[in-house]
Amino acid sequence: MLFHTFAQVNPQFAFEMIKILLLIDYSSDYDRRLLRGLVRYSQEHGPWMFYRLPFYFIEMHGIEGVLEWTRKWRPDAIIGKLESNTIDFQKELNVPVVLLNFHWRSTRYSNLTGDYHNEGRIAAEFFKEKLYNEFAYFGFKDVVWSEERLEGFEREVRRCGGNFRSFMTPTVNDEMRHELAQWLRQLPKPVALFCCDDERALFVSETCKMSNISIPEEISLLGIDNDELMCSISDPPISSIPLLVEEGGYAMAKLIEQQILQSNITSFNLKVLPSKIIERCSTDRYNILDENVLKVVRYINENYMSELDTGKLLQLVPMSRRNLETKFRQTMGVSIYQYILGYRCDRLASLLTESDIVLADAAHMVGFNGYGNISRIFRKHKGLTPSEYRKKYRKT
């Protein structure tokens, strides 16, 4: 398959066409979004030519055949998945090579990688806000993106004092579904389950359905990639962490072009960043047994940006002020006022890392009316001042 993309061209390079060899599958939503980012950059900065070498060619001719064919076509860069380390394409061809680290992170080539540890932390924090004490992870063994998501998830769970279990397998197929079902049945309920990707989350959802395990009542299920097809065909639909893949493809194209035009091949690790969790029915549950406290918590979480006080919350439940405050503290471990402050700090933290909004405006957006004590309150809950937190966790 050969396709060209043209746009307005810098006159300095008007007669030069960048040629990119793609060793990428089209079957996954991730790969298609990545290609959209590449194509968008080429349309804005081209002309570029892409050629996708079919995988059957690799299977028929081996890695040596790929090298021989590539020498003839003479690409300016290679992007894709290389399952073999026997040949150094970058050294043999003197062109940039970017590896999509399907199983490992390359020490030889550049990598389009992910913020995997942070993705695991985000998943744990999401479930922590829903007050889960039992956590579990389902993923692949010896695959870098699955292993590091596991590490980030487990680390945050342990830090918060939660209980953790995992089910790691070298492959996922119908033959091991019985083993997975046994593991799911044995998990303490309710449990917060994070899967290494949406495909595995769908596999869990199907297995739960066949095993009469209820989602989200018994298992709160979260995937990652936000593959809308995978998430939507599940019953119930699966919540997921979106990844900014198209933006990653665009940024990768820019770095590749710089190396080509400057004739300077240096390795880089470019991270595809996570975005805000898309919630669907698979996580539509808080681990709160008391219905009155649950109603109050839901109201606070949905109206945190508004003025909140105990009098307003009392209108929601048939309880006296003292009974509500006592039951809330017994259930949540903090007072109503402390919970509101903590939830607003969580929302402020998200704004600080995902936007350039100045602190005063961000604080107002999440319900803090007075600016003077924000740094002190935020530091008490997060261990860092707002500026320190933004600097440490800013998504750049």
N, C-alpha and C positions, 0 to 999 in steps of 0.2 A: 504494500500500500504506500503510495507516494502522494503527498499533498503539499502545496505551496501556499504561503501567506505573504501578502505584500501590503505595504503601507507607505506613508511618506518616509523618504529615506534621507538621512544625512548625506549631503553631496560628497563628503569626504569618502564615504563607503558606498557610493551609488552603484558601483559595478561589482561589489563583493556580496555574495550570498552566503550566509552562515548555514552550514549543513549539520543537522543533528540526527544521530542514529538513536532510535528508541528501542530499548529492550524491555518493553512495558506491555502488560496485558491490558485489554480493554474491558474485561468482564466485571471488575469491581467498581463500585461508585467512587472509591478513593482514587483509583487510577484515572478515571474519567475527569474528576475535578482537578487533579494535578495537570492533566493535559490541557484543560481549559485555561489554566493559569499560564502555561507555556505559550499556548496559541495567542492569548490576549496580549502577552508581552511582544510576541513576534509581529502581531498586527500593528502595534504602536511603534515598534523600533526596527522592523524588518528591512529588507526581505530575508526570510528564513525558509529553509527547506527541511522537512521532516521525512524520515523513512523509518517505518517500524518493521524490524526484522521479525518475521513470524517465528513463534517458538518451535514449530515443527522443523524449521531449518536448523535450529540449535540441536534438537534431538537427533536429526538425521546426520549432521556433519560434525557435531561436537564443538568444543570450545576452539579447537584449532581451525576448524572450518569457518567459524565466525571471524576469527582473526584474519584469515586469508581473504574472506569476502570484504571485510572492513578496509583492508589495505587498498583494495581496488576502488571502493567507493570514496575513500578519503574524507570521512566526516571531520568536522571541526570540534565535535564533542560527542560524548556518549552518555546517555542517561538510561538507567534501568537496573535490573536485577541480575547479578552474576553469581551463580551457585558454585563457581570454581575459582580457586586462587592460584591455579597452576600457571596462568599467564598474566603478566602485568601489562594490561592494555594501555595504560597511561604511558609507560616507559617504551613499549613497542611502537606506539603510534604518535607519541608526543602531542597528545590532545587531552583536554580535561575529561575526567570520568567522574560522574556523580552516581553513587550507589544508593538505591532505595533499600535500606537495610532490612530486608525481609526476614533474615534469621540472625544476622550479626551486624555490628557497627564496624565498618572497615577502618583499618589503620593505614591502608595503602591509598585509597581514593577519598574524594570528598563524599560526604553523606548528606542526604536529605533525611533527617531523623525527626524525632518528636520529643516533646517535653514530658516524657513518660512518667518519671517520678512525680512530677507536679500533677499530672492527670490523676494518678492514684490518690494523691493528697486531696484533690478537689472532690473526688468521689467519696472519700471518707468524711470530709467536712460536710458534704451534702447530707449524708446519712446521720451524722452526728447531730445536725440541726433538727432532725426528725426523732431524736432521742433514742436511737438504737444502742443497745449494749452488745448485741451479737452480730458479728460481721463475717462474711465469707467471700472467697474469690475463686473464680473458675477461669483457667487459662491454659496456655501451651507451655510445655517445658522447653528450655534451651532456645527460646525465641526472644530476641532482645526487647521488643516492645511489650511483650506479655510479661516477661520476667521483671522489667523495671516498673511497669504499672503495679504489679504485685508488691514490689518492695516499697513503693511510695504509699500504696494503700495500707499495707500492714504497719509501716512505720507510724503513720498518723493514727491508726486505730490503737496501737500500743500506747502512743503518747497520751491519748484520751482515756486510757484505762479500759478499753473494750476487749472483748474476747474474739479471737480470730481463728479461722479455719480456711484451708484452701484445698482445691482439687486441681491438680496439674496433670496434664496428659500430653504425650507426644503427638497425638492426632485426635480428631473428633469424627466419629462415624457412628452409624446406627448399631454396630456391634457392641460399642461401649455404653450405649444408652442405659442398659440395665444397671451397670455399675454406677453411673451418674445418678440414676433414680434412687438407688440405695443410699448414696451419700446425701442427697437432698432430703430424704426422709429422716435421716439421722441428725440433721442440723437442728439445733435448738430453735424454737419458734417463739416470737417472730424474729426473723433474721434479715439483715441487709446484705444482699448479694450483688457484687460488682463483677461483671464479665469482661474479659480482655478485649472484646469487640462486639458489635451488634449481631454478627452471625452466630457467635457462641451464646449470646443472650437469647436469641430466637430458639436455639437448640434447647436451652434450659426451659424456656416458656412451653415449648412443645412437650418436653419430658414431664413437666409439672402437670400439664393438662391430662396426659395419659396416666399419671400417677395419683390423680385426685389431690394434688397439692395446690392450695389456693394462692394466687397472686392478686393483690399485694398483701392480703390478710396474713398469710404465713411467711411468704418470701417477698420482700420488696426488691425489685429487679432493675438494675441499671446497666446499660451498655455504653459503648463509646464508638464514635464515628458519625453518629446520626444519619445512618443510611435509612432514608425515609421508607423505602420499600420493605426492608427487613423489619423496621420498627412497627410499621403499620399493619403488616399481615399477621402479627402476633395478637393473641387474645388473652389478656388486654394488651393494647399498644405499649411499646417499650420506651421508657425514658432513656435519654442518651446524652453524652457529652459531644457536642459538635467540634470538629477540627477545622481550622482555617487552611484547608488543603489548597484551594485555588490561589490564595494569597502566597502560600509557600511555593507553588509552582512558578508564580510570577517573579518572586524574589530570587529563586534559583536561576531562572533565565537571565536575570540581570547580572548575577555574579558570573555566570558562564560567559556572557558576552564580554564582560570586563576582562576576563582571563584571555579570551580569544584575541581581542583587539590589542591587548597589551603584551601578548605572547609571554604571559607569566602564569605558569601552572602552579598553583598552591592549593593545598587541601583545605577544605572548610567543612564545618558541621552546621548546617542550617536547620533550625527547628521549626516544625509545623506546630503552631500554638493551639491550645484548646480555647473554646469560647464558653459562653454561659449555658448551663445545662438546660436542655429542652425536656420539660416534665410532661409525661403522659401518665396513663392510668396505672402502669406497673409499679409506680412508687407513690401512689395516692393514699398514703397512710402514715400517720405518726404513731410512734410506739408509746401511746398514752391510753391507759385503760379507762380512766375517769372521763366520762363523756362531757361533763361540765368544764373541766380543765382543758380538754381537747378543743371544745368550742371557743374558749377564750384564747388559746394559743393560735388557732387558725385565724381568729379575728385580728390578733396582733400582727401576725405574719403578713396578712393581706392589707393592713391599714397602718403599718409602721410609720409611714411618712406623714400621717395626720396626728393631731393632738390626741393623746391617749391618757386616760386616768382610770382609777379603779371604779369611780362612779359610773363612767360610761360602760365599763366591762360588766358591772353588776346588772345592767339592763339585759344582758344576754342569757343569764342563768338564774334559776330560782334559789339563790343562796344569799346569806348575809355577808357583809363585808369581811367580818372576822373568819367565817367559815371558808369563804373563797380564798382569802389570803393564806390561811393555814393549809388548806388542801392543795393550793398551787405550790407552796413551798415544799410540802411533803412529796409531791409528784415530780416537780421540776428541779428541786435542789437549790433554787434561788427564789427571791421574792419577785412579785410581778414587775416592780420597778426595775430590778436588776436584769430581768429577762428582756424587757423592752430596750434597755440600754445596750445589752449584749447583741440583740438582733440588729439594732441600728448600726452598731459598730461593724457587724458582719457585712451589711449592705454597703456601708461606707468603704470598707476594705475592697469590695468588688469594684466600686467606682474608681478608687484610687489606682487600681492595677489595670483597669480596662479602658480608661479614658484620660483625657488631659484636663478635666474639669478642675478648677481651682478648689482648694479645700473648703473655703467658706460656702461656696455654692453647692458643693457635694454634700456638706454637712446639712445644709438646709433641705436638700432634696430627700434625705433619709429621715427627716423629722427632728433634727437638732435645731432648736430655735435660737439658743444662745451660743455664740461662737467661742466665748472666752475659755470654757473648760473642756473643749473638744479634745485637745492633745492629751490632757490628763486622763480623761475618761477612756479614750482610745488606747492609750498606753497600758492602762490597767487591764483591759480586756485582751489586747493583742501583744503586749510586751514590747512594742515599738511605738514611737510617735507616728502620726500620719505620714510625715515626710520620709521618715526612715523606712516605713512599711512600703511606701510607693517605690522608693529607690531599690529596695530588695526584691520586690515581687512584680515590678512593672513589666507588662507584656510588650516587649519591643521586638 
